[in-house]
Amino acid sequence: MEHVLSVQDRILLSKILPNGCSLALRRVRRDLNMVLSFSEEELKKWNIRDLPDGALVWDKFKITEDEEGQRRPVLEKDERGKMVPVELEQTAEVEIGEKAMDMIVEALKLGDKRQSFDDDGFISLCERFMEKEPTAAG
């Protein structure tokens, strides 16, 4: 099934996939890791890079270099005539199979249960991937 995922979605999902699983599920996890990874073109397009602390960062705006080699966002006029940075498209369509989807949902449920999500991006992932479960009436 096709899913539209942002750069942030793909990074966060790749962080929570289970390490220990059966041989059959390892193949699913490997394939899912490949789907979530970035192509050479995407690495260049978004300037995805590692920081010394292990974090991944990327450009959200089109960037150009001036004569001194300084990186600056490309600007354009908005509908009111104000100069604003040109945003890069931050999403890509990826194919996620049924077993891989189950793996994602279980990983999100486990992280939610353990309260281990420290990035607000997980809120969006949980809303999109986890099934709505009925809440107990108090």
C-alpha atoms as a printed R data frame, in Angstrom:
    type eleno elety resid chain resno       x       y      z
1   ATOM     1    CA   MET     A     1   0.000   0.000  0.000
2   ATOM     2    CA   GLU     A     2   1.309   3.469 -0.894
3   ATOM     3    CA   HIS     A     3   1.935   5.936  1.929
4   ATOM     4    CA   VAL     A     4   3.106   9.524  1.754
5   ATOM     5    CA   LEU     A     5   5.857  10.009  4.332
6   ATOM     6    CA   SER     A     6   7.875  13.088  5.166
7   ATOM     7    CA   VAL     A     7  11.619  13.116  5.726
8   ATOM     8    CA   GLN     A     8  10.930  13.276  9.470
9   ATOM     9    CA   ASP     A     9   8.441  10.366  9.300
10  ATOM    10    CA   ARG     A    10  10.997   8.141  7.595
11  ATOM    11    CA   ILE     A    11  13.727   8.982 10.101
12  ATOM    12    CA   LEU     A    12  11.467   8.436 13.119
13  ATOM    13    CA   LEU     A    13  10.038   5.163 11.806
14  ATOM    14    CA   SER     A    14  13.494   3.790 11.097
15  ATOM    15    CA   LYS     A    15  14.435   4.467 14.749
16  ATOM    16    CA   ILE     A    16  11.659   2.361 16.254
17  ATOM    17    CA   LEU     A    17  11.742  -0.816 14.168
18  ATOM    18    CA   PRO     A    18  12.374  -3.917 16.281
19  ATOM    19    CA   ASN     A    19  15.856  -5.457 16.336
20  ATOM    20    CA   GLY     A    20  14.976  -8.951 17.492
21  ATOM    21    CA   CYS     A    21  12.498 -10.908 15.404
22  ATOM    22    CA   SER     A    22  12.082 -14.139 13.481
23  ATOM    23    CA   LEU     A    23  13.937 -14.779 10.227
24  ATOM    24    CA   ALA     A    24  10.774 -14.128  8.207
25  ATOM    25    CA   LEU     A    25  10.187 -10.819  9.955
26  ATOM    26    CA   ARG     A    26  13.857  -9.868  9.633
27  ATOM    27    CA   ARG     A    27  13.356  -9.923  5.887
28  ATOM    28    CA   VAL     A    28  10.294  -7.712  6.262
29  ATOM    29    CA   ARG     A    29  12.274  -5.362  8.532
30  ATOM    30    CA   ARG     A    30  15.178  -5.283  6.060
31  ATOM    31    CA   ASP     A    31  12.819  -4.450  3.193
32  ATOM    32    CA   LEU     A    32  11.096  -1.788  5.307
33  ATOM    33    CA   ASN     A    33  14.481  -0.277  6.208
34  ATOM    34    CA   MET     A    34  15.236  -0.035  2.486
35  ATOM    35    CA   VAL     A    35  11.899   1.689  1.827
36  ATOM    36    CA   LEU     A    36  12.518   4.169  4.661
37  ATOM    37    CA   SER     A    37  16.132   4.876  3.677
38  ATOM    38    CA   PHE     A    38  17.044   7.773  1.409
39  ATOM    39    CA   SER     A    39  18.286   7.526 -2.163
40  ATOM    40    CA   GLU     A    40  21.373   9.416 -3.350
41  ATOM    41    CA   GLU     A    41  19.027  11.865 -5.074
42  ATOM    42    CA   GLU     A    42  17.027  12.449 -1.880
43  ATOM    43    CA   LEU     A    43  20.176  12.885  0.229
44  ATOM    44    CA   LYS     A    44  21.287  15.587 -2.177
45  ATOM    45    CA   LYS     A    45  17.859  17.195 -2.644
46  ATOM    46    CA   TRP     A    46  17.282  17.635  1.098
47  ATOM    47    CA   ASN     A    47  20.978  17.887  2.069
48  ATOM    48    CA   ILE     A    48  20.446  15.186  4.718
49  ATOM    49    CA   ARG     A    49  23.463  14.974  6.981
50  ATOM    50    CA   ASP     A    50  24.628  13.563 10.302
51  ATOM    51    CA   LEU     A    51  25.596  15.840 13.159
52  ATOM    52    CA   PRO     A    52  28.410  14.881 15.546
53  ATOM    53    CA   ASP     A    53  25.806  13.938 18.185
54  ATOM    54    CA   GLY     A    54  24.241  11.382 15.803
55  ATOM    55    CA   ALA     A    55  21.185  13.464 14.905
56  ATOM    56    CA   LEU     A    56  20.067  13.715 11.285
57  ATOM    57    CA   VAL     A    57  19.228  17.140  9.884
58  ATOM    58    CA   TRP     A    58  18.008  18.305  6.487
59  ATOM    59    CA   ASP     A    59  17.150  21.467  4.590
60  ATOM    60    CA   LYS     A    60  13.503  22.476  4.578
61  ATOM    61    CA   PHE     A    61  14.084  25.302  2.080
62  ATOM    62    CA   LYS     A    62  15.812  25.591 -1.289
63  ATOM    63    CA   ILE     A    63  19.359  26.754 -0.619
64  ATOM    64    CA   THR     A    64  21.874  28.640 -2.728
65  ATOM    65    CA   GLU     A    65  25.430  29.732 -2.059
66  ATOM    66    CA   ASP     A    66  26.505  33.335 -2.458
67  ATOM    67    CA   GLU     A    67  29.893  34.552 -3.724
68  ATOM    68    CA   GLU     A    68  31.494  34.016 -0.292
69  ATOM    69    CA   GLY     A    69  30.226  30.460 -0.070
70  ATOM    70    CA   GLN     A    70  27.541  31.314  2.485
71  ATOM    71    CA   ARG     A    71  24.428  29.144  2.229
72  ATOM    72    CA   ARG     A    72  21.200  31.130  2.051
73  ATOM    73    CA   PRO     A    73  17.580  30.219  1.347
74  ATOM    74    CA   VAL     A    74  16.204  30.996 -2.099
75  ATOM    75    CA   LEU     A    75  13.528  33.686 -1.769
76  ATOM    76    CA   GLU     A    76  10.377  34.386 -3.773
77  ATOM    77    CA   LYS     A    77   7.431  36.741 -3.410
78  ATOM    78    CA   ASP     A    78   4.328  35.362 -1.739
79  ATOM    79    CA   GLU     A    79   0.777  36.410 -2.640
80  ATOM    80    CA   ARG     A    80   1.188  39.615 -0.583
81  ATOM    81    CA   GLY     A    81   4.476  40.547 -2.226
82  ATOM    82    CA   LYS     A    82   6.580  39.611  0.807
83  ATOM    83    CA   MET     A    83   9.871  37.789  0.142
84  ATOM    84    CA   VAL     A    84   9.766  34.317  1.732
85  ATOM    85    CA   PRO     A    85  11.977  31.205  1.549
86  ATOM    86    CA   VAL     A    86  11.044  28.640 -1.101
87  ATOM    87    CA   GLU     A    87  10.045  25.458  0.713
88  ATOM    88    CA   LEU     A    88  11.231  22.080 -0.509
89  ATOM    89    CA   GLU     A    89   8.695  19.307 -1.013
90  ATOM    90    CA   GLN     A    90   9.324  17.188  2.095
91  ATOM    91    CA   THR     A    91   7.421  14.029  1.196
92  ATOM    92    CA   ALA     A    92   7.773  10.908 -0.890
93  ATOM    93    CA   GLU     A    93   5.430   8.038 -1.680
94  ATOM    94    CA   VAL     A    94   6.643   4.711 -0.347
95  ATOM    95    CA   GLU     A    95   5.240   1.202 -0.643
96  ATOM    96    CA   ILE     A    96   4.575  -0.478  2.725
97  ATOM    97    CA   GLY     A    97   3.340  -4.062  2.767
98  ATOM    98    CA   GLU     A    98   0.870  -5.593  5.208
99  ATOM    99    CA   LYS     A    99   3.483  -7.290  7.438
100 ATOM   100    CA   ALA     A   100   5.636  -4.158  7.471
101 ATOM   101    CA   MET     A   101   2.561  -2.128  8.414
102 ATOM   102    CA   ASP     A   102   1.883  -4.529 11.294
103 ATOM   103    CA   MET     A   103   5.516  -4.094 12.399
104 ATOM   104    CA   ILE     A   104   5.165  -0.292 12.374
105 ATOM   105    CA   VAL     A   105   1.884  -0.357 14.310
106 ATOM   106    CA   GLU     A   106   3.302  -2.705 16.955
107 ATOM   107    CA   ALA     A   107   6.426  -0.567 17.324
108 ATOM   108    CA   LEU     A   108   4.301   2.566 17.746
109 ATOM   109    CA   LYS     A   109   2.047   0.868 20.303
110 ATOM   110    CA   LEU     A   110   5.057  -0.373 22.267
111 ATOM   111    CA   GLY     A   111   6.704   3.056 22.244
112 ATOM   112    CA   ASP     A   112   3.454   4.678 23.335
113 ATOM   113    CA   LYS     A   113   3.007   2.155 26.149
114 ATOM   114    CA   ARG     A   114   6.596   2.722 27.341
115 ATOM   115    CA   GLN     A   115   6.190   6.489 26.925
116 ATOM   116    CA   SER     A   116   9.478   6.487 25.037
117 ATOM   117    CA   PHE     A   117   8.614   8.992 22.312
118 ATOM   118    CA   ASP     A   118  10.555  12.212 22.784
119 ATOM   119    CA   ASP     A   119   9.743  13.834 19.441
120 ATOM   120    CA   ASP     A   120   6.403  15.463 18.579
121 ATOM   121    CA   GLY     A   121   6.637  13.863 15.135
122 ATOM   122    CA   PHE     A   122   5.544  10.609 16.740
123 ATOM   123    CA   ILE     A   123   2.125  12.128 17.466
124 ATOM   124    CA   SER     A   124   1.416  12.397 13.754
125 ATOM   125    CA   LEU     A   125   2.737   8.878 13.111
126 ATOM   126    CA   CYS     A   126   0.554   7.403 15.853
127 ATOM   127    CA   GLU     A   127  -2.507   9.217 14.522
128 ATOM   128    CA   ARG     A   128  -1.898   7.935 10.988
129 ATOM   129    CA   PHE     A   129  -0.751   4.374 11.653
130 ATOM   130    CA   MET     A   130  -2.328   3.188 14.883
131 ATOM   131    CA   GLU     A   131  -5.870   1.963 14.770
132 ATOM   132    CA   LYS     A   132  -8.320   3.953 16.772
133 ATOM   133    CA   GLU     A   133  -9.036   1.991 19.906
134 ATOM   134    CA   PRO     A   134 -12.146   2.617 21.985
135 ATOM   135    CA   THR     A   135 -11.559   4.318 25.298
136 ATOM   136    CA   ALA     A   136 -13.210   3.103 28.482
137 ATOM   137    CA   ALA     A   137 -16.052   5.284 29.693
138 ATOM   138    CA   GLY     A   138 -15.212   6.676 33.098
